[in-house]
Structure formats: C-alpha cells, structure tokens
Amino acid sequence: MEIVVTGASGWLGRGACTRLEDRGWTVVGVSRDPDQAHRRFPQRLWIGLGPELEEAVARAGAVLNLAGRNVLEQSWTHEFVEAMRSSRVELTERIVSALGGAARDTVLVNASGYPVCGDTGDHEVDETHPASRDLVVGAIDADWEEAAQPATRSGRLALARIGIVLGEDGGAFPVLRQPFDQGAGVVLGSGAQWMPWIHYTDAVRLLVEMVDSPAYTGVVDVVAPGAARHEDFAGALAAALGVPCTTRVPAEQVQTSLGGAAELLLPSFRMRPAVAQRAGFDFGYPTIRAAIADLTHTTQPADATASLTSLS
C-alpha cells in the first residue's frame, strides 16, 4: 500500500509518516526541497512539487495532505495571508485533480484547522458545525475544505479539523510553557476561552486511523474529549511544574504581541470529537491533566486549580 504525504518533513507529518510505515504503508513524502528532506530522512522516498506530484498521487490513490505555510512563521501581512491560503488551496486542488485519474477508489485525508469553527463561546460544537469565515485563518481553512470537496467523486474524503497539538518538541506547547519554566505562569486573556487541544501522540494516531478506517468520512474534529479552558491548561501546567500562576495577560497585550495570530488563542473554541468517539478511538490522553503530566514527566497534580486561586 502506497500513500503520498504532503508536509511529511514537518513536525506532525514526521510522526504520521512513521506511524503509517509501522502500519504497513509505503510513504512517498512531498517536500519543497526533496533533496534536503532525503538527507534528513534517507529511509523514505521523496518527491518535489513538480509534475511528479500528480503522477505519485494518481498511482497511490491515497493522500494525507498536511501541507501549508506555518501560521506562526511571520507577521500576518496581506501578502503572507495570501501565501497561507495559496499554499493550502492550490496544492489541494492539484491533489484532488490527480486523484480523479486514479485507477482505484481513493482516500484523501485533508488537514484543516480549528479556527474554521469560529468563536463558539461556551457552546459545544461537533463535526456538524458549519465552516465559519469570521476569523482570518478560519476563512483560509474554509477555502481549504472547499477545495478538497471534489475528492468525494473518486472516493473517501475526511477533513481533519486539527486542534492545538501539544508536544514537547514542537508546536505551541514549548512557547506556551516558557513563562512557567521561568518561575511564574500566565493566563492569556480572560482565561475562560475554551482551548481545542490534543496530545501529539493522539493527533498522530487519529490522523493515521482516518487514513486506515472507512469510519472516518467528512469532517473529523482532531481534538481531545476532555475540553479545557485556557485557565485549566495554565493551572494544570503550573501545578505540574510547581510554580504559581498569578498573572493574567490582557487580551489587548496579547494582540499587540502576536498581531493577527492572537486569534488562535483568544477566541473560544469548544469542540468535541464526536466522530472519533463514535468510531471507538481510544484517546491515550483524554484530559488536559493527563497530557500535561506526560509532557512535563510528572504525575498528575492532585489539585490543578490551587495555583490559580489568586486570580479569582
């Protein structure tokens, strides 16, 4: 079994490729610089973004599409927002077109992101929640999902609305924990906003399960079942590291520091992985306390709220 993986040299893609190979798949990695990717991961076949992409996709008939410019790569100028959109949408359009020429039923697991849900406040949403264009990246994700839709003509399409992936060596977690490592935790904004998180290991496992299992079709929320507010995350991290968490950073200050990217942390995204739960997916880290304990190599704190008492 052969599968084409875009974004294969990225943080999430690397883990997904390894697990796919462990499950018996032959991975063809796609990279903007296939020579450099081969030097880093010589055990894997690499191709670039030329016509060899369409050839590989039509031959394999299976794609895990994780490609796209990193949203935290730079400030969100108009030009960069367009680059984020084109790096997702245009590549997806090419993939979908190539899948149409495959000689077998196809499968496309296409990434999207939690901002496509818009600010949900305290209202819990699942995969039936329609795409929203209220946020900058949400609009990009909506375009991305729309570009993937024609893949249903040739086979199965699963849209992975990926939450904030928490891992030790990449993603948002090392950045979010910096003030805690310096001795004092912080809560961003009100702290009441819901954070659509998932442990890195569970994210990788669920993405590969989406490739393997026909139970996953349409939108799939790639988030943990144990919803957490940002203050829950901060309290669990502070308790695990044994530091106080007595400071709130006002939303205005977060916006000044992060610019457009503040919309990834300040709105409320209360998402539930209903599709994965119905399919019987076994989350290894279903609660924020379990995830934090693993990522900090500590035991789960008895009272993760103790360090937040001075903020109430």
C-alpha positions as CSV (number, residue, x, y, z in Angstrom):
1,M,0.0,0.0,0.0
2,E,1.4,3.4,-1.0
3,I,0.4,6.8,0.3
4,V,1.5,10.3,-0.6
5,V,2.1,12.6,2.4
6,T,2.4,16.3,1.9
7,G,4.0,18.2,4.8
8,A,5.9,15.0,5.5
9,S,9.0,16.7,6.8
10,G,7.0,18.9,9.2
11,W,6.6,18.2,12.9
12,L,3.2,16.5,12.6
13,G,4.0,14.9,9.3
14,R,7.1,13.2,10.6
15,G,5.1,11.4,13.3
16,A,2.3,10.5,10.9
17,C,4.8,9.0,8.3
18,T,6.5,6.9,10.9
19,R,3.2,5.5,12.2
20,L,1.9,4.9,8.6
21,E,5.1,2.9,7.9
22,D,4.6,0.9,11.1
23,R,1.1,0.1,9.8
24,G,2.5,-1.3,6.6
25,W,2.2,1.7,4.3
26,T,4.9,2.8,1.9
27,V,5.2,6.5,2.3
28,V,6.1,8.9,-0.5
29,G,7.0,12.2,1.1
30,V,6.4,15.5,-0.6
31,S,8.7,18.4,0.1
32,R,9.5,21.8,-1.4
33,D,13.2,20.6,-1.1
34,P,13.2,16.9,-1.6
35,D,17.0,16.6,-1.6
36,Q,17.2,18.2,1.8
37,A,14.4,16.0,3.0
38,H,16.1,12.9,1.8
39,R,19.3,13.9,3.6
40,R,17.3,14.2,6.8
41,F,15.2,11.1,6.3
42,P,17.0,8.8,3.8
43,Q,14.8,5.8,4.5
44,R,11.9,7.5,2.7
45,L,11.2,8.2,-1.0
46,W,10.8,12.0,-1.5
47,I,9.4,14.0,-4.4
48,G,9.0,17.7,-5.1
49,L,6.1,19.8,-6.2
50,G,6.5,19.4,-9.9
51,P,4.5,17.1,-12.2
52,E,5.9,14.1,-10.2
53,L,3.3,15.0,-7.5
54,E,0.3,14.3,-9.8
55,E,2.0,11.1,-11.0
56,A,2.5,9.8,-7.5
57,V,-1.0,10.7,-6.3
58,A,-2.7,9.0,-9.3
59,R,-0.5,5.9,-8.8
60,A,-1.1,5.7,-5.0
61,G,-4.7,6.8,-4.8
62,A,-4.2,7.7,-1.1
63,V,-3.1,11.0,0.3
64,L,-2.6,12.6,3.7
65,N,-2.4,16.3,3.0
66,L,-0.8,18.3,5.8
67,A,0.9,20.9,3.6
68,G,0.7,24.6,4.2
69,R,2.8,27.6,5.4
70,N,3.2,27.7,9.1
71,V,0.7,30.2,10.6
72,L,3.4,31.3,13.1
73,E,6.1,31.8,10.5
74,Q,5.9,35.6,10.4
75,S,3.5,38.5,11.0
76,W,0.3,38.3,9.1
77,T,0.8,40.8,6.4
78,H,-1.7,40.8,3.5
79,E,0.9,39.0,1.4
80,F,1.6,36.3,4.0
81,V,-2.2,35.7,4.5
82,E,-2.4,35.1,0.8
83,A,0.6,32.8,0.9
84,M,-1.0,30.8,3.7
85,R,-4.1,30.4,1.6
86,S,-2.4,29.5,-1.7
87,S,0.0,27.0,-0.1
88,R,-3.1,25.1,1.1
89,V,-5.8,25.6,-1.5
90,E,-3.7,25.4,-4.7
91,L,-1.9,22.3,-3.7
92,T,-5.1,20.6,-2.6
93,E,-6.7,21.4,-6.0
94,R,-3.8,19.7,-7.7
95,I,-4.2,16.6,-5.5
96,V,-7.9,16.4,-6.0
97,S,-7.5,16.6,-9.8
98,A,-4.8,13.9,-9.7
99,L,-7.0,11.6,-7.6
100,G,-9.6,11.8,-10.3
101,G,-7.2,9.9,-12.5
102,A,-6.5,7.1,-10.1
103,A,-7.4,3.5,-11.2
104,R,-9.0,2.6,-7.8
105,D,-11.2,4.1,-5.1
106,T,-9.3,6.8,-3.5
107,V,-8.8,8.2,0.0
108,L,-7.9,11.8,0.9
109,V,-7.4,12.9,4.5
110,N,-7.1,16.6,4.2
111,A,-6.0,18.9,7.1
112,S,-8.0,21.9,8.2
113,G,-7.9,23.8,11.5
114,Y,-9.9,24.6,14.5
115,P,-10.4,28.3,13.6
116,V,-12.8,27.2,10.9
117,C,-15.3,26.7,13.7
118,G,-15.3,30.4,14.6
119,D,-15.6,31.7,18.2
120,T,-18.1,29.3,19.8
121,G,-18.2,30.9,23.2
122,D,-19.4,28.3,25.8
123,H,-21.4,26.5,23.1
124,E,-20.0,23.0,22.5
125,V,-19.8,22.0,18.8
126,D,-19.0,18.8,17.0
127,E,-18.4,18.0,13.3
128,T,-21.9,19.1,12.3
129,H,-20.9,22.7,13.0
130,P,-20.7,24.6,9.6
131,A,-17.5,26.2,8.5
132,S,-17.1,29.9,9.6
133,R,-15.2,32.6,7.8
134,D,-15.3,35.0,10.8
135,L,-11.6,34.6,11.5
136,V,-8.7,35.1,9.1
137,V,-7.3,31.6,9.4
138,G,-10.9,30.3,9.7
139,A,-11.6,31.7,6.2
140,I,-8.5,30.1,4.8
141,D,-9.5,26.7,6.4
142,A,-13.0,27.1,4.9
143,D,-11.4,27.6,1.5
144,W,-9.1,24.6,2.1
145,E,-12.1,22.3,3.0
146,E,-14.0,23.6,-0.1
147,A,-11.0,22.8,-2.3
148,A,-11.0,19.2,-1.1
149,Q,-14.7,18.5,-1.6
150,P,-14.5,17.3,-5.2
151,A,-12.4,14.3,-3.9
152,T,-15.7,12.7,-2.9
153,R,-16.2,12.0,-6.6
154,S,-13.3,9.5,-6.7
155,G,-13.5,8.1,-3.2
156,R,-13.5,8.8,0.5
157,L,-12.7,12.3,1.9
158,A,-12.0,13.1,5.6
159,L,-11.4,16.6,6.7
160,A,-9.3,16.8,9.8
161,R,-10.1,19.9,11.8
162,I,-6.9,19.8,13.9
163,G,-6.8,21.5,17.3
164,I,-3.8,22.9,19.2
165,V,-1.4,20.0,19.2
166,L,0.6,19.7,22.4
167,G,4.0,18.1,22.2
168,E,7.4,18.5,23.9
169,D,9.5,19.3,20.8
170,G,7.2,21.4,18.5
171,G,4.0,23.2,18.1
172,A,2.6,25.7,20.6
173,F,3.5,23.9,23.8
174,P,7.2,24.9,24.2
175,V,6.2,28.5,23.6
176,L,3.3,28.5,26.0
177,R,5.3,26.9,28.8
178,Q,8.2,29.4,28.6
179,P,7.0,31.7,31.4
180,F,6.2,28.7,33.6
181,D,9.7,27.4,33.1
182,Q,10.9,30.9,34.2
183,G,9.1,30.5,37.5
184,A,5.7,32.1,37.1
185,G,2.8,31.0,34.9
186,V,0.4,33.3,33.0
187,V,-3.1,33.2,31.8
188,L,-3.8,34.7,28.4
189,G,-6.8,37.0,28.0
190,S,-9.8,36.1,30.3
191,G,-8.7,32.5,30.6
192,A,-12.3,31.5,30.2
193,Q,-11.9,30.8,26.5
194,W,-12.1,27.1,25.5
195,M,-8.9,25.6,24.1
196,P,-9.3,22.9,21.5
197,W,-6.2,20.9,22.4
198,I,-4.9,17.4,21.7
199,H,-1.7,15.5,22.7
200,Y,0.8,15.0,19.8
201,T,0.6,11.2,20.1
202,D,-3.2,11.1,19.9
203,A,-3.1,13.5,17.0
204,V,-0.8,11.3,15.0
205,R,-2.7,8.2,15.9
206,L,-6.0,9.7,14.9
207,L,-4.8,11.0,11.6
208,V,-3.5,7.6,10.6
209,E,-6.7,6.0,11.8
210,M,-8.5,8.3,9.5
211,V,-6.4,7.0,6.6
212,D,-7.0,3.4,7.5
213,S,-10.6,3.3,8.6
214,P,-13.7,4.0,6.4
215,A,-15.5,5.0,9.6
216,Y,-13.9,8.4,9.1
217,T,-15.6,10.4,6.4
218,G,-16.5,14.1,6.2
219,V,-15.4,16.5,9.0
220,V,-13.5,15.0,11.9
221,D,-12.5,17.1,14.9
222,V,-8.9,16.1,15.9
223,V,-9.2,17.3,19.5
224,A,-9.2,15.6,22.9
225,P,-12.5,14.7,24.5
226,G,-11.7,16.5,27.8
227,A,-12.4,20.1,26.9
228,A,-10.4,22.6,28.8
229,R,-10.5,26.4,29.2
230,H,-7.2,28.2,28.8
231,E,-7.1,28.7,32.6
232,D,-7.5,25.0,33.1
233,F,-4.4,24.4,30.9
234,A,-2.4,27.1,32.8
235,G,-3.5,25.7,36.2
236,A,-2.5,22.2,35.2
237,L,0.9,23.3,33.9
238,A,1.6,25.5,36.9
239,A,0.7,22.7,39.3
240,A,2.8,20.1,37.4
241,L,5.9,22.4,37.4
242,G,5.3,23.6,41.0
243,V,5.1,27.3,40.1
244,P,2.5,29.9,40.8
245,C,0.2,31.2,38.1
246,T,-0.8,34.7,39.3
247,T,-0.7,36.9,36.2
248,R,-3.2,37.5,33.5
249,V,-2.0,39.0,30.3
250,P,-4.8,41.2,29.0
251,A,-6.2,40.4,25.5
252,E,-5.0,43.8,24.2
253,Q,-1.5,43.0,25.2
254,V,-1.7,39.5,23.6
255,Q,-2.9,41.1,20.4
256,T,-0.1,43.6,20.5
257,S,2.5,40.9,20.9
258,L,1.1,38.4,18.5
259,G,-0.7,40.5,15.9
260,G,-3.2,38.5,13.8
261,A,-2.0,35.3,15.3
262,A,-3.7,36.2,18.6
263,E,-7.0,34.9,17.0
264,L,-5.5,31.4,17.5
265,L,-5.5,31.8,21.3
266,L,-8.1,34.4,22.4
267,P,-11.4,33.2,20.9
268,S,-13.2,30.3,22.4
269,F,-13.3,27.0,20.5
270,R,-15.3,24.4,22.4
271,M,-15.1,21.4,20.2
272,R,-16.0,17.7,20.8
273,P,-14.5,14.8,18.8
274,A,-17.9,13.1,18.2
275,V,-16.8,11.2,15.1
276,A,-13.7,9.7,16.8
277,Q,-15.7,8.8,19.8
278,R,-18.4,7.0,17.8
279,A,-15.7,5.1,15.9
280,G,-14.3,3.9,19.2
281,F,-11.0,5.8,19.1
282,D,-9.0,5.3,22.3
283,F,-7.5,8.6,23.4
284,G,-4.3,8.0,25.3
285,Y,-4.5,11.5,26.9
286,P,-8.2,12.4,27.2
287,T,-7.8,15.1,29.8
288,I,-5.5,18.2,30.0
289,R,-4.0,17.0,33.3
290,A,-3.0,13.6,31.8
291,A,-1.4,15.4,28.8
292,I,0.4,17.9,30.9
293,A,1.7,15.1,33.2
294,D,3.1,13.3,30.2
295,L,4.7,16.4,28.6
296,T,6.3,17.5,31.9
297,H,7.2,14.0,33.0
298,T,5.4,14.5,36.3
299,T,2.5,12.8,38.0
300,Q,-1.0,14.3,37.6
301,P,-1.3,17.1,40.1
302,A,-3.9,16.5,42.8
303,D,-5.3,20.0,42.5
304,A,-4.5,21.8,39.3
305,T,-6.6,24.8,40.4
306,A,-4.6,25.6,43.5
307,S,-2.1,27.8,41.7
308,L,-4.9,29.9,40.2
309,T,-6.7,30.9,43.4
310,S,-5.2,34.4,43.4
311,L,-6.7,35.1,40.0
312,S,-10.3,34.5,41.0
